[in-house]
Amino acid sequence: MRNALTPANQHLPTATPSIALALGGGGARGLAHILVLEVFDDLGLRPKVIAGTSIGALFGAAYASGMSARHIRALTEETLGRRMDIARQLFQARSDPVQKLLNLFPLRSALLNSQTLLDLVFPTQIANDFAALAIPLRVVATDLGSRSAVILHSGALRPAVAASIAIPIVFQPVIIEGRTLVDGGLVNPLPFDLLAGDADITVAIDVSGAASEIAIGARPSAMVVAAQSLQILEKSITREKLKHTQPDVYIDVELDQYNALEFHKVKDILAASAPLKDRLKRHLERIVGAETLPGPATVHVSSRKDGHA
């Protein structure tokens, strides 16, 4: 049977283990996923299948569409630097005339439309349909009616990703086939369990934040409260999952100096995530070069000076 990975570097063995990749949710901290994808490109590895929640679904869709990590990084830096700064000003400037206008009228469900946001940030190179993807992708969303996870893996790709990133209150729900869907982080923030048995090795990237206390200010905005509440929920769910089952490689990325909405700090977050790239690369090199597959491993990656590997 042909292996799902195609090694490009001669220092890797001819027969490498197949890898399933889970990219978790975490708002702006999920920009660190770009460095994970860069590691796969640097090592000449191609995931057999990808599962993504929220921002993990967005970057998973881009990579599964055949975009290189370098291209994804360049487009992300350009797009967020140009357009998300405008959104940031609207969110944070309480005296802004637009914000004052919004405060005068009741909002039916939320402030933003996630599908409209994707029109701004989604690269045109991303496939329109799951069937057109180069790598199979599973996107996690939450069905508000049934209070359960919905795994989207066929049909139109854009609405699926829009549903997965639709943080309640911040974004309007997305309707797909009669179901009212919101952010997948409410039910499965790190979907490595969806990949069980699909590959020789499952790699899971957790960007939901560490357990350390962070500074949110004396009077955080409603959106900061919503994002921070979601992070608490995501971390709690992931902890419980890890008590019962574990991926082969679990990467816990600590970027708590950045809150989930600070997308305008894209370059800072990518720079702070550099330890992730180095340590994941070394770990994957050991795995693909081993004669026998190792047992489950946890790698903590911190951007703090007192961080540990």
DRENBA-183815 format. One record per residue: x, y, z of N, C-alpha, C in turn; residue in three letters. Coordinates in steps of 0.1 Angstrom, whole numbers, plus 5000, padded with zeros to 4 digits. Layout:
<rs>
XYZXYZXYZALA ...
</rs>
This chain:
<rs>
500949885000500050005000500950125000MET 500650224992501450344991501350435003ARG 502450485008502350565020501750705016ASN 501050755026500450885024501351005025ALA 502550985030503551085031504551075020LEU 504951185014505951185004507151265009THR 508251205015509351275020510151335009PRO 510551465011511351535001512851545004ALA 513151525017514551535021515251395022ASN 516451385018517151265018517451205032GLN 517451295042517851245055516651175061HIS 515451175055514351105061514250965054LEU 513750865062513750735056512750725045PRO 512950625036512050605025510550585029THR 510450495039509050465043508750535056ALA 508050645055507750725067506350695072THR 506150705085504750685090503750785085PRO 502550755083501550845079501150925092SER 500751055089500451145100499151215098ILE 498351215109497051285109497251405118ALA 496751525114497051645120495751715126LEU 495751745139494651815145495051955149ALA 494352055143494652195146493552255155LEU 493852295167492852335176492452485175GLY 491452525183490952655183491652735194GLY 491752875192492352955202492453095198GLY 491653135188491653275183492953315177GLY 493453435181494753485175495953395178ALA 495853325189496953235193497053125182ARG 496053095175496052995165496853035153GLY 497353155152498353195142499553105143LEU 499853055154500952965156500852835147ALA 499652805143499452685134500252705121HIS 500452825117501252845105502652785106ILE 503252805118504552745120504552595120LEU 503452535124503352385123503352345109VAL 502552415101502552385086503852405080LEU 504652505084505952525079506852405082GLU 506752345094507452225097507252115088VAL 505952095085505651985075506252005062PHE 506152135057506752165044508352155045ASP 508952195056510352185057510852045057ASP 510051955063510451815063509951735051LEU 509251795043508651725031507651625035GLY 506851655045505751565050504451625046LEU 503551535043502151575039501151495048ARG 500351565056499451495064498451415056PRO 498151295061497151215054495751265055LYS 495451335067494151385069494351495080VAL 493451605079493551715089492151735095ILE 492151755108490851795115491151935121ALA 490152025120490352155125489152215132GLY 489352295142488352365149488652515149THR 487652595146487752735146488952785137SER 489952855143491052905135491852785129ILE 491852675136492452555131491752505119GLY 490452525118489752485106490152575094ALA 490352705097490652805087492052775080LEU 493052755089494352725084494452585078PHE 493652495084493552355078492952355064GLY 491952445062491352455049492352505038ALA 493152605043494152665034495152565030ALA 495652485040496752395037496252275029TYR 495052225033494452115026494052155011ALA 493952275008493752324995494952314986SER 496052294992497352284984498252404986GLY 497852504994498652614996499952585005MET 501052635001502252615010502152695022SER 502852655033502852725045503452865043ALA 504452875035505053005032504053105026ARG 503253055017502253135010501153175020HIS 500753085029499753105039500253215048ILE 501553205052502153305061502153445055ARG 502553455043502653585036501253645034ALA 500253565030498953625029498353665042LEU 498553585053498053615066498653745071THR 499953765070500553885074500054005067GLU 499853995054499354105045497954135049GLU 497154035049495654055051495354115065THR 495954055075495654095089496254235091LEU 497454265086498054395087497254505081GLY 496454465070495754565063494254585068ARG 493654475069492154475071491754465086ARG 492454375093491954355107492254475116MET 493154555112493454675120492154765120ASP 491454765109490154845108489154785118ILE 489054655118488154585127488554605141ALA 489854605144490254625158489854765163ARG 489954865154489655005158488155015161GLN 487354945153485854945155485554875168LEU 486254765172485954695184486354765196PHE 487554835196488154885208487855035211GLN 487555105201487355255203485855275207ALA 485655285220484255295225483655425221ARG 484455525218483955655214483755665199SER 484055565192483955565177482455585174ASP 482155675164480755695160480055575156PRO 480755485150480055355146479655275158VAL 480555265168480255195180479055255187GLN 479055395188477955465194476655435187LYS 476655425174475455395166474955255169LEU 475955165170475555025173474855015187LEU 475355095196474855085210473455135211ASN 472955215201471655265201470555165197LEU 470955065190470054975184470354835189PHE 469254755193469454615197469954535185PRO 470954445188471454355178470654225178LEU 470254175167469454055167470153935172ARG 471453915169472153795174473553825177SER 474253905169475653925171476154045164ALA 477454075166477954195160478454175146LEU 479054055143479654035130479053915123LEU 479253905110478853795102480153725098ASN 480353595103481653525100481853495085SER 480753485078480953455064481453585056GLN 480953695061481453825056482953845059THR 483353805071484753815075485553725067LEU 485153605063485953515055486053575041LEU 485153655036485353725023486553815023ASP 486853865035487953955037489353885038LEU 489253775046490553705050490853575043VAL 489753515036489953385030490753405017PHE 491853335015492553345002491753284991PRO 491853344979491053294968491553154964THR 492753124968493352994964492652874972GLN 491952904982491252794990490152744982ILE 490052604982488952534975487552584979ALA 486652574969485252604972484452494979ASN 484952374976484252254980485252154987ASP 484752074996485551975003486151874993PHE 485351844982485751744972486951794965ALA 487251924964488351974956489651984965ALA 489651944977490851954986491851854982LEU 493151884984494251794981494451694993ALA 493951745005494051665017492651655023ILE 492151535027490851535034490851615046PRO 489751685049489651775060488251755067LEU 488351765080487151755089487051885097ARG 485951955096485752075103484752065114VAL 485052115126484152095137483352225139VAL 482052205141481152315145480252265156ALA 479452355162478552325172477152355168THR 476252255169474852265166474152325179ASP 473652445178473052505190471752435194LEU 471052385184469752315187469952185195GLY 470852105190471051965196472151975206SER 472852085207473952105217475051995215ARG 475351965203476351865200477251905189SER 478351825187479251855177478751815163ALA 479151895153478851855139480151855132VAL 480351745125481651725117481351745103ILE 481851855097481551885083482751835075LEU 482451755064483551705056483151685041HIS 482051745038481551745024480751865021SER 480551895008479852015004480652135003GLY 480052255005480652385004481652405016ALA 482852445013483852465023483752595031LEU 483452705024483452835031482352835042ARG 481152795040480152805051480552715063PRO 481252605060481752515071482752585080ALA 483752645074484752725081484052835088VAL 483152905082482553025088481752975101ALA 481152855100480452805112481452775123ALA 482552715119483552675129484152785137SER 484252905131484853025137483853115143ILE 482553085143481553175147481353175162ALA 482253255169482253265183480853325187ILE 480153265196478853315200478853465205PRO 477853545202477753685206478653765196ILE 479853725194480753805185480253785170VAL 479953655166479553625152478153565152PHE 477453595142476153535139476353385136GLN 475353305141475453165137475353145122PRO 475753035117475752995103474752885101VAL 473852895092472752795089473252705078ILE 473452575081473752475071472852355072ILE 472152335061471152225060470152235072GLU 469652355075468652365086469252365100GLY 470552345101471152345115471752475118ARG 471552525130472152655134473452625141THR 474552665134475952625139476752745144LEU 477552715154478452815159479852755161VAL 480752825168482152785170482252645175ASP 483152565169483352425173484052405186GLY 484652515191485452505203484552485215GLY 483252505214482252475225482152335228LEU 482452245218482252105220483552025218VAL 484352065209485651985206486752085201ASN 487352145210488352245207489652195201PRO 489952065203491152005198490751865192LEU 490351855180489651735175490551615171PRO 491551585179492451465176491651335176PHE 490551335184489851205185489151175172ASP 488851275164488251245151489151175141LEU 490451165145491451105136491950975140LEU 491350915150491750785156491650675145ALA 492850615143492950505134493150545119GLY 493150675117493350715103494750725098ASP 495750725107497150735103497950665114ALA 499250645111500150585120500350665133ASP 500450805131500650895141499651005141ILE 499151055152498351165153499051275160THR 499151395154499751515160498651615163VAL 498651665175497551755179498251885185ALA 497752005180498352135183497252205191ILE 497552225204496652295213497052435215ASP 496252535211496552675212495552745220VAL 494852675229493752735237494252815248SER 495552805251496152885262496552795274GLY 497452845282497952765294497052795306ALA 497352735317496552755329496952875337ALA 498052945333498553055340497553175339SER 497553255350496653375350497153475341GLU 496253545334496653645324495953775328ILE 496553885323495954025326494954055316ALA 493754085320492654115310492154265313ILE 492654325324492254465327491054465336GLY 490854575342489854595352488454595346ALA 488354645333487054655327487154605312ARG 487354465311487454415297486154435289PRO 486354445276485154465267484354335267SER 483154345262482254225261482854115253ALA 483554155242484154055233485353995239MET 486154065247487254005254486653905264VAL 485653935271485053845281484553715274VAL 483853735262483353625255484553535250ALA 485553595245486753515240487453445251ALA 487653515262488253455274487453335280GLN 486153355280485253255285485353125276SER 485353155263485553035254486852965256LEU 487953045259489252985261489152895274GLN 488552935284488352855297487652725294ILE 486552745286485852625282486652525274LEU 487352575264488152495255489252425263GLU 489952485272490952425280490452315289LYS 489252345295488652245303488252115296SER 487652135284487252025276488451945271ILE 489552005267490751935263491351865274THR 491451915286492051845297491251715300ARG 489951725300489151605303489351505292GLU 489451545279489751445268491051375270LYS 492051455274493351395276493451295287LEU 492551305297492551205307492151065302LYS 491451065291490850935286491550885274HIS 492050975266492750935254493751045250THR 494851005243495851105240496351085226GLN 496651185219497251175206498751125207PRO 499351085196500751035197501651155201ASP 501351265195502151385198501251505202VAL 501351545214500451655219501351785221TYR 501151885214501852015215501052115222ILE 501452155234500752255242501452385240ASP 500852475233501552605229501052715239VAL 501952775246501652885256501953015250GLU 500853095247501053225242500053315249LEU 500053305262499053375270499153525271ASP 500353575267500453725267499653785256GLN 499053705247498153755236496753705239TYR 495753795238494453745239493853695226ASN 492753635226492253565214491853655203ALA 491653785206491253875196492353965190LEU 493553945194494654035190495253985176GLU 494453975166494953935153495854035147PHE 495754165151496554265145498054255150HIS 498254165160499654145164500254015157LYS 499853995145500253875138501753845138VAL 502553945135503953935134504553905148LYS 504053965158504553935172504253795176ASP 503053755173502653615177503453515169ILE 503653535156504453435149505953435154LEU 506453555158507853555163507853485177ALA 506853505185506853445198506653295197ALA 506153245186505853105184507053025178SER 508153095176509353035170509752905178ALA 509752895191510152775198509252655194PRO 508052675190507152575186507652505173LEU 508152585164508652525151509852445153LYS 510852495161512052425164511852295171ASP 511052295181510852175189509952065182ARG 508952115175508152015167508951955156LEU 509752035149510651975139511551865144LYS 512251895155513151795161512351675165ARG 511151685171510351575175509851485163HIS 509451555153508951475141510151405134LEU 511251475134512451405128512851285135GLU 512751285148512951165156511951055153ARG 510751095152509650995150509750925136ILE 509951005125509950955112511250875110VAL 512350905118513550835116513750715125GLY 512750685133512750575142512350445135ALA 512950335140512550205134511250155139GLU 510950195151509650165157508950295162THR 507650295162506950415166506950435181LEU 507250555186507350575200505950585206PRO 505850585219504550605226504150745226GLY 502950775232502450915232503451015239PRO 503551135234504451235240503851365241ALA 504151435251503651575253504751675252THR 504651775244505651875243505052015247VAL 505552075257505152205261506052305255HIS 505452405248506152505241505652645247VAL 506652715253506252845259507052955252SER 506453075250507153185245507653275256SER 507453235268507953315279509453275282ARG 510153375288511553355290511853235300LYS 510853215309511053105318510352985314ASP 509952975301509252855295510152735295GLY 509452625293510152495293509752415281HIS 510552325277510252235265509552105270ALA 
</rs>
